Amino acid sequence: MKLLRFFLLFVCTTAVISCSSDNNSEPDESPSNEGIYFPPLTSDTWDSKSLNELNWDETQLQPLLDYLEVKNSKSFMILHDGKIIVEAYFDGHTNTTPWYWASAGKTLTTAITGIAENEGFLNITDKVSDYIGTGWTSAPIEKENLITCKNLLSMDSGLDDSIGDNVSPANLQYVADAGDRWAYHNVYVKLQDVVASASNQNWSSYFNTKLKDKIGMTGAWIQNGDFSVYWSTTRSMARFGLLVYANGKWENDQIIPSNYLNDAVNTSQNLNEAYGYMWWLNGKNSFKLPQSQIEFNGKLIQDAPSDMYCALGKNDQKVYISPSKKLVIIRMGYSADAENFALSDFDNQLWIKINAIIN
């Protein structure tokens, strides 16, 4: 077997990894910030816990790491109440190497939209054309004006999802009235234009000031055709996951409005139960997937906690958050198997391996 190369934290010579030791407790509310650890903003120091402290099965750690390596992973991280339990790197990747978030980064746009609304720059129930003008699609004007910012957050704009990622007006074509059809679509990036126009600030500058700098993230938006993709270290992705796990609050600073965030991680429309504001939701009765109008019965990820919600990016970029288990889990890398746009069989197989440790 190829030598596994990874960076793993140790506490008192015990490999670290994080997850809740209580399998059955499912709290009625998201966790308060009491007891949650937040790493310093200007330091790479990050506290950790051992598997022993959580009464997890250490014998299942290596099988998990072996599986991650075989499945083309670059990095993997588990936080428990904010503290690092597992931090592993593969194939020459390190804790300072940036990697792309792909569509997992949609949730960054979700967060910034809520922050901008809270500051009074926009209202998500307003139509998109109120902020960026008409003609941003090729739909008839009366149909374009049905599309609100919330429709972009919820992926029910009614625009054609079959033409590709290009978001020029020619590619944004009418299929159904806004609110009548759910389809995973790159048109969400228009929210970045909405925020920039409404705040009269450059998107990246507003993002850096209102989110990135406030939680000690690194990274940058890198142009990819006619839209940008976020690149950062694994720890920066984990910082964002921790912020969301903590109800949008970093220590005493409420960064993402809690009411808005609650809406974002719950069903946002009646067309796809498993979708919030660009967050995927587990534990629902049914779900739809990108590039399909088929409704599938059952949970999104069968072996993941029912309260788990996640940011899913192309080729298996993952941010999993489970309040009941006190977990934030990050995976970056190449596609585990075939190229995919969000969900893959890798999700459930990975959770089976995680459960073998935490249960």
N, C-alpha and C positions, 0 to 999 in steps of 0.2 A: 504494500500500500504506500502511496505517496506520503512522504513525511508531512504531517499536519503542522502548519506554521501558524501559530496564533498567539495573541497577547491576552493573557488571562490574569486577572487580579487575584491575589491571595490574601486572606486574612488569617493570621496565625497559622500559616502553611496550608490552609484549607482553601480549595478553589472557591471563588465567589460566584453566586448566581442568585436571582431574585424571583420571588413569587409568594403568594399568600399560602400559609399553612392550613388555613381553614377552607376546606373544600365545599362546605355546605352553606356558609353564611352568604346571603345575597341581600345587602342593605337596600333599604327603600330609597335612599338618596345617594347622590354622589358624595365622595369623601370630603370632609372639611379639610382645611390646611393643617389642622392640628396633627402633629406627628409626621408630617411630610418633610423630607429633607430637600433643600435646594442648594446646588453647588454654587460657589462664589462666581460673581459675574466676570471678574478679571483674573481668574486663576484656573489652571488646569486640574487643580485638586478636586477630587470627588470622593466622598465617603463611600464605603462599601460594607456589605454584610457577607457572611459565609453561608454556605448551604446548611451547615450544622446548626447555625442560629435559627434557621427557618424549618429545621427538621425535614429537609428534603433528601432525596435519595441520590447521594453522590455517585453511586455506581452507574447512574444513567446519564451522567454528564458527558463522558467521552463518546457514547453512541450518538448523542445529539450533535456534538462537534464534528464527528466523522460524517454524519449525514449532511450537515451544512457544507462541509468541504466538498463532498461528492456532488452536491447540488449547486456548485459554481458560486458559492457565497463569497463576498468580500469582507463582510463584517456582520457581527451579531451582538446584541446587547440586551440584557434584562435588568430592569430597575424594579425594586420593591420599595414602595413609598419613597421613591426618589433616590435610594441608594443602589449602587451598582452591585449586582449579584454575579452576572456573567458579562464579560467583555472579551470578545474573541475576534481575531483578524486572520485572514487567509490569503494565500497567493500573493504575498508581497504587500498587501494593503496594511496600513498602520492607523493609529488613532489620529494622525494629522493629515491623512490622505482624503481629499474631497471625492465625492461620488454624487451622481445625479439622483434627484428624488423622483423624476418623472411625474406621473400623475398623483403620487402621494403629496406632491407640492400644491395640488389644488386646495388642500386644507389651509395652506398659508394664505391664499387669496380669500378663503372663507373668513379667516381670522381678521385680516385687514379690513374687509368689507364691514364686519361688525364693529370694529374700532372706529372706522370712519363714520358709520351711522351714529354711534354713541357720541361722537364729537359734533354732530349736527351737520355734517357735510352732505349726507344723503339719507334717503329712506328706501329701504329695500322693496317697498311696495310701489315705488314710483317706476314709471316705464324707463327703460334704458335710454331711449331717445331724448329724455329730459336732460340727460347729462352729456351725451356725445353726439347729439343731433340726429336727424333722420337720414335714411339712406345707408345705414351701416349694414343692412341686409339687402337682398334682392327681392324680399317679400313685398307684396302690396302694402302701401303705407298704413292702411287700416289694420293689417295683420301684424306688421312690425310694431305698431303702437300698442299691441296687446302684451308685448313681452316686457315683463318687469325684471328688476334686478333679482328678485326672489326666484323667478323662473330660471335664471341662469344658475343660481345657487342650487336649485333643486333638479336641474337637468330636464325641465319640462317646457323648454322654449318653443317646441313645435317645429324647430328647424331640422333640415335633412342631415342625418348623421352619417350618410353613406358616401359623402363626397370627399372626405379626408379632413386632415387637420387644418388646412388653410382656412383662415377666418376673414378673407377678403369678402366684400359684399357679394361677389358673384358666386361664392361657395356657400353662402348662408341663405339657403332657399327654403321656402315655405312648404311644409308637409301637413301640418295641423295647427289649429289654434293653440296658442300658449296655454298650458295647463291641461291639455287634452291628450298629450302623448309624452311618455318618458323616453329619453334616448341620451345615452352617454355621449357627450359632444365637447369638442375643444372650444366652443363658443364662450365657455366660462371666462376665457381670458379677457373678454370685453369688460368684465368687472374691474380689471386693472386700469383700463382706460376711464371707466366711470370714476374710480377713486382718484385718479390723477386729475381729471377734469374738475371734479367736485371740490377737491382740496386745493386746487391750483398748485400742486406739487408734483415733482417727478415721482413715478411709482416706486422706484428703488429707494429713493431718499425717504419717502414716507414710510415704506416698509422698514428700513433700517432704524429710523427714529422711534417708531411706534411699537415695534416688535423685536427685531433682531437685537438691537443694543440693550434693550430692557431685560433680556434673559441670557445675555452673554453668548449668543450664537455667533458662529463664523459663517462664511459662505457668501455667495453672490448669485444674482440672476444672470444666466448666460444665454445670449440670443441663439435661438434654434429655428431658423427660417423666419416666419413672421410672428413668432411668440418666444418667450424666454422660459428657461427651465432652471430651477434652483439646484445648485450644487453646494454641498457642505460636508463636513466630517460627520461621522456616525454620532459622536457626542452632541453635535449641534441638533441633529434630528431628534436625539433623545431629550434634549432640553425642551424642544417644542412639544414633544409628547408629554413630558412632565407638566408643562404649563397647562395643557388641556386637561390632563388627569386632575390637576389641582383647581379645576373650575375656572380656568383663565386667570388665576391669581398667582403671581410670583412673590413669595413671602407676603408682604403687606400691600403689594401693588396690584390692583385689579386691572389687568391689561386687556383681556377680552371680556366684554360684558357678560356676566354669568347667565342672565336670562336668554340672551342671544345664543350663547354657547349651548345652553340646554336645548334650544330649538334645533341647533345645528347637528346635535348627536341623537336626535329622535326623528321619526318619520316626518318628512317635510311635505308630502303630497300623497294622493291616494292611488298612484299608479305603480309605485315600487316601494313596498313597505320597508325594504332594507336600505333605503337611501335617505340621508338627511341633507345637510348643506355640504355636499361633496365628501361627507363621511359615510362609509359603508357600515351597516348596522347588523349585528348578529342577533339570533334569537327571535326573529320574526317568522311569521307563518309562510312567507313566500318571498321571492326575490327575482329581479331581472338582472341581466348581465349586459355589458357593452356589445353593440352591434347585433342585438337580438331583441325581438319583441315577445319572446317566449317567457311566460311566467313559470318559474320553478317552485315547487312546493318544498317547505322545510327551511331549516336554518341555512344561512349563508355558508358557515363553516361548522360542520356538524360537531366536531370534537372540541371546539373553542367554547369558552364560557358564554352563556346566553346574553350576558350584559356587555360583552365585548363589542367595541366599535373600532373601526380601523381606517387608516389612509392607505390605499393600495395604488401602487404605481406600476407602469409597464415593466415587464421582465422582473417581477417579484421584488420591488421595493416595498417595504412593509413598515407600518407603524400600528401596532396593536395596543389597545388600552382596555383593561378590565378593572373597573372600580372595585368589584367584589373581591378580586384576587390581589388588589393593590399593585397591579402590574402595568408597566410600560415596556414593550418589546420592540426592538428594531432589527430589521434585516436589510442589508444592502448587497448588491452583487449583480451578476449576470442572470439571465433567465435560468431557473432551476431545471426546466425541461424545454418545452417549446415556447416560442415567443407568445406573450399574452399581454392583454391590456389592463388587467386588474386582478381578478381572482384566478387561481389555478389549483390543481389538485395538491400542489406543494403546500398550500395553506393548511389543509387539514392534516396532511402527513407531518408537517412541522409541529402542529399542536399535539398530535399523538406523542411525539418525542418529548415535548415540553411537559405534558401531563405525566409522563413516566417519572419525571424528576419531582414535580411539585406535589404529586398525589401520594 
